[in-house]
Amino acid sequence: MRVAGGGFISDRDLEAVAALGWRGLEQERLGGWLLRAAHGFTGRANSALPLDPPDRPLADALAAVRTWYAARDLPAIVQVPLPWAADVDTALARAGCTAYNPTRVLVSPLSELVRHCPPDTGLAPVRHEAAPSPHWLAGYVYRGQPLPDGARSVLVNAEVPTFASVPADASGSQLLGVGRGVVDDGWLGVTAVTVAQTARRRGVARHLMRGLAVWGLDHAATRVYLQVAEDNIAALALYTGLGFRTHHRYQYRRESTRPTA
């Protein structure tokens, strides 16, 4: 797909960039597959990512994935980029693996994002920290639940991440919204965007995105990506309004019915 301001990038290459921005605490290669584990916090950090062919026949690769995750007391999950890994998706479906959490990967040139996010003098400037403070962690709501133990280790496991926030007042003890950014290979990856329930419809998300975009430009990024679940209609509407467009999608497949993040 052509990305304005940055040429072409394939589904495979963008997923490789995204895997740098959100990593497992433990990672291992199975040929062209990346196995990731992080005590169950988030699907991206606890799934196999098929970027290139594995180093063995597909059936044997799936058996190896099953063994690797069982040793960590985790279900065997594969994050399947589409259409890049459609053959893997078909094989997993035939093996009885259930698809869930279809997700869109959205992209935009950073200059376009800044244009869609003019300065908002009615809100405090976006604050950036190298590590998440207790207030930031309290402000990040993942799938409607408090963060589990070990989540912080996943959040900081990247090259020079930033933890952005919009303080409610000068004390900084209350935050209107939070978000995380990291730059890899010229791409700003945005994750963990959360706006406090009491601060909705005040432009906080747009303000956060501007702060993250400016930070990304300062760190030599030219393009931005983020991932949004397809059932998150409000978020898709927000980011579409900010000039994002769908690059590709992915979904997960798993054998077990055991719930996962």
ZIRA-V788289 format. One record per residue. N is the residue number from 1. RES is the residue in one letter. SS is DSSP state (H for helix, E for strand, L for the rest). NEAR is the number of other ideal C-beta (glycine too) atoms within 10 Angstrom. Layout:
# ZIRA-V788289
n=N res=RES ss=SS near=NEAR
n=N res=RES ss=SS near=NEAR
This chain:
# ZIRA-V788289
n=1 res=M ss=L near=12
n=2 res=R ss=E near=8
n=3 res=V ss=E near=19
n=4 res=A ss=L near=13
n=5 res=G ss=L near=12
n=6 res=G ss=L near=15
n=7 res=G ss=E near=8
n=8 res=F ss=E near=8
n=9 res=I ss=L near=22
n=10 res=S ss=L near=13
n=11 res=D ss=H near=19
n=12 res=R ss=H near=16
n=13 res=D ss=H near=14
n=14 res=L ss=H near=23
n=15 res=E ss=H near=25
n=16 res=A ss=H near=18
n=17 res=V ss=H near=17
n=18 res=A ss=H near=24
n=19 res=A ss=H near=20
n=20 res=L ss=H near=15
n=21 res=G ss=H near=25
n=22 res=W ss=L near=23
n=23 res=R ss=L near=19
n=24 res=G ss=L near=22
n=25 res=L ss=L near=15
n=26 res=E ss=E near=14
n=27 res=Q ss=E near=15
n=28 res=E ss=E near=13
n=29 res=R ss=E near=12
n=30 res=L ss=E near=17
n=31 res=G ss=L near=14
n=32 res=G ss=L near=14
n=33 res=W ss=E near=23
n=34 res=L ss=E near=21
n=35 res=L ss=E near=21
n=36 res=R ss=E near=23
n=37 res=A ss=E near=21
n=38 res=A ss=L near=23
n=39 res=H ss=L near=19
n=40 res=G ss=L near=18
n=41 res=F ss=L near=23
n=42 res=T ss=L near=21
n=43 res=G ss=L near=20
n=44 res=R ss=H near=25
n=45 res=A ss=H near=24
n=46 res=N ss=H near=26
n=47 res=S ss=L near=27
n=48 res=A ss=E near=27
n=49 res=L ss=E near=23
n=50 res=P ss=E near=27
n=51 res=L ss=L near=18
n=52 res=D ss=L near=14
n=53 res=P ss=L near=14
n=54 res=P ss=L near=19
n=55 res=D ss=L near=13
n=56 res=R ss=L near=14
n=57 res=P ss=L near=10
n=58 res=L ss=H near=15
n=59 res=A ss=H near=10
n=60 res=D ss=H near=12
n=61 res=A ss=H near=22
n=62 res=L ss=H near=22
n=63 res=A ss=H near=13
n=64 res=A ss=H near=20
n=65 res=V ss=H near=21
n=66 res=R ss=H near=15
n=67 res=T ss=H near=10
n=68 res=W ss=H near=17
n=69 res=Y ss=H near=22
n=70 res=A ss=H near=12
n=71 res=A ss=L near=9
n=72 res=R ss=L near=14
n=73 res=D ss=L near=9
n=74 res=L ss=L near=18
n=75 res=P ss=L near=18
n=76 res=A ss=L near=21
n=77 res=I ss=E near=24
n=78 res=V ss=E near=25
n=79 res=Q ss=E near=24
n=80 res=V ss=E near=29
n=81 res=P ss=E near=25
n=82 res=L ss=E near=16
n=83 res=P ss=L near=11
n=84 res=W ss=L near=20
n=85 res=A ss=L near=23
n=86 res=A ss=H near=11
n=87 res=D ss=H near=13
n=88 res=V ss=H near=22
n=89 res=D ss=H near=21
n=90 res=T ss=H near=11
n=91 res=A ss=H near=18
n=92 res=L ss=H near=23
n=93 res=A ss=H near=13
n=94 res=R ss=H near=8
n=95 res=A ss=L near=12
n=96 res=G ss=L near=8
n=97 res=C ss=L near=20
n=98 res=T ss=E near=12
n=99 res=A ss=E near=13
n=100 res=Y ss=E near=12
n=101 res=N ss=E near=15
n=102 res=P ss=E near=14
n=103 res=T ss=E near=21
n=104 res=R ss=E near=20
n=105 res=V ss=E near=20
n=106 res=L ss=E near=23
n=107 res=V ss=E near=22
n=108 res=S ss=E near=26
n=109 res=P ss=E near=17
n=110 res=L ss=H near=21
n=111 res=S ss=H near=14
n=112 res=E ss=H near=18
n=113 res=L ss=H near=25
n=114 res=V ss=H near=20
n=115 res=R ss=H near=14
n=116 res=H ss=H near=16
n=117 res=C ss=L near=21
n=118 res=P ss=L near=11
n=119 res=P ss=L near=11
n=120 res=D ss=L near=16
n=121 res=T ss=L near=7
n=122 res=G ss=L near=8
n=123 res=L ss=L near=21
n=124 res=A ss=L near=17
n=125 res=P ss=L near=12
n=126 res=V ss=L near=23
n=127 res=R ss=E near=17
n=128 res=H ss=E near=16
n=129 res=E ss=E near=13
n=130 res=A ss=L near=9
n=131 res=A ss=L near=12
n=132 res=P ss=L near=23
n=133 res=S ss=L near=16
n=134 res=P ss=H near=9
n=135 res=H ss=H near=16
n=136 res=W ss=H near=22
n=137 res=L ss=H near=17
n=138 res=A ss=H near=15
n=139 res=G ss=H near=22
n=140 res=Y ss=L near=23
n=141 res=V ss=L near=15
n=142 res=Y ss=E near=14
n=143 res=R ss=L near=7
n=144 res=G ss=L near=5
n=145 res=Q ss=E near=8
n=146 res=P ss=L near=10
n=147 res=L ss=L near=17
n=148 res=P ss=L near=14
n=149 res=D ss=L near=8
n=150 res=G ss=L near=13
n=151 res=A ss=H near=21
n=152 res=R ss=H near=17
n=153 res=S ss=H near=13
n=154 res=V ss=H near=21
n=155 res=L ss=H near=23
n=156 res=V ss=L near=13
n=157 res=N ss=L near=17
n=158 res=A ss=L near=19
n=159 res=E ss=L near=11
n=160 res=V ss=L near=10
n=161 res=P ss=L near=23
n=162 res=T ss=E near=24
n=163 res=F ss=E near=22
n=164 res=A ss=E near=26
n=165 res=S ss=E near=25
n=166 res=V ss=E near=26
n=167 res=P ss=E near=18
n=168 res=A ss=L near=18
n=169 res=D ss=L near=9
n=170 res=A ss=L near=7
n=171 res=S ss=L near=8
n=172 res=G ss=L near=13
n=173 res=S ss=L near=11
n=174 res=Q ss=L near=14
n=175 res=L ss=E near=24
n=176 res=L ss=E near=23
n=177 res=G ss=E near=28
n=178 res=V ss=E near=26
n=179 res=G ss=E near=26
n=180 res=R ss=E near=23
n=181 res=G ss=E near=29
n=182 res=V ss=E near=25
n=183 res=V ss=E near=25
n=184 res=D ss=E near=17
n=185 res=D ss=L near=13
n=186 res=G ss=L near=15
n=187 res=W ss=E near=24
n=188 res=L ss=E near=26
n=189 res=G ss=E near=25
n=190 res=V ss=E near=24
n=191 res=T ss=E near=21
n=192 res=A ss=E near=23
n=193 res=V ss=E near=22
n=194 res=T ss=E near=19
n=195 res=V ss=E near=24
n=196 res=A ss=L near=18
n=197 res=Q ss=H near=7
n=198 res=T ss=H near=9
n=199 res=A ss=H near=17
n=200 res=R ss=L near=12
n=201 res=R ss=L near=7
n=202 res=R ss=L near=17
n=203 res=G ss=L near=18
n=204 res=V ss=H near=24
n=205 res=A ss=H near=24
n=206 res=R ss=H near=20
n=207 res=H ss=H near=24
n=208 res=L ss=H near=25
n=209 res=M ss=H near=28
n=210 res=R ss=H near=22
n=211 res=G ss=H near=23
n=212 res=L ss=H near=29
n=213 res=A ss=H near=27
n=214 res=V ss=H near=18
n=215 res=W ss=H near=17
n=216 res=G ss=H near=25
n=217 res=L ss=H near=17
n=218 res=D ss=H near=11
n=219 res=H ss=L near=15
n=220 res=A ss=L near=9
n=221 res=A ss=L near=22
n=222 res=T ss=L near=16
n=223 res=R ss=E near=24
n=224 res=V ss=E near=28
n=225 res=Y ss=E near=22
n=226 res=L ss=E near=23
n=227 res=Q ss=E near=18
n=228 res=V ss=E near=21
n=229 res=A ss=E near=13
n=230 res=E ss=L near=13
n=231 res=D ss=L near=10
n=232 res=N ss=L near=13
n=233 res=I ss=H near=10
n=234 res=A ss=H near=10
n=235 res=A ss=H near=17
n=236 res=L ss=H near=17
n=237 res=A ss=H near=10
n=238 res=L ss=H near=17
n=239 res=Y ss=H near=25
n=240 res=T ss=H near=13
n=241 res=G ss=H near=10
n=242 res=L ss=L near=21
n=243 res=G ss=L near=19
n=244 res=F ss=L near=24
n=245 res=R ss=E near=14
n=246 res=T ss=E near=15
n=247 res=H ss=E near=18
n=248 res=H ss=E near=20
n=249 res=R ss=E near=18
n=250 res=Y ss=E near=25
n=251 res=Q ss=E near=18
n=252 res=Y ss=E near=22
n=253 res=R ss=E near=22
n=254 res=R ss=E near=19
n=255 res=E ss=L near=18
n=256 res=S ss=L near=15
n=257 res=T ss=L near=7
n=258 res=R ss=L near=10
n=259 res=P ss=L near=7
n=260 res=T ss=L near=17
n=261 res=A ss=L near=17
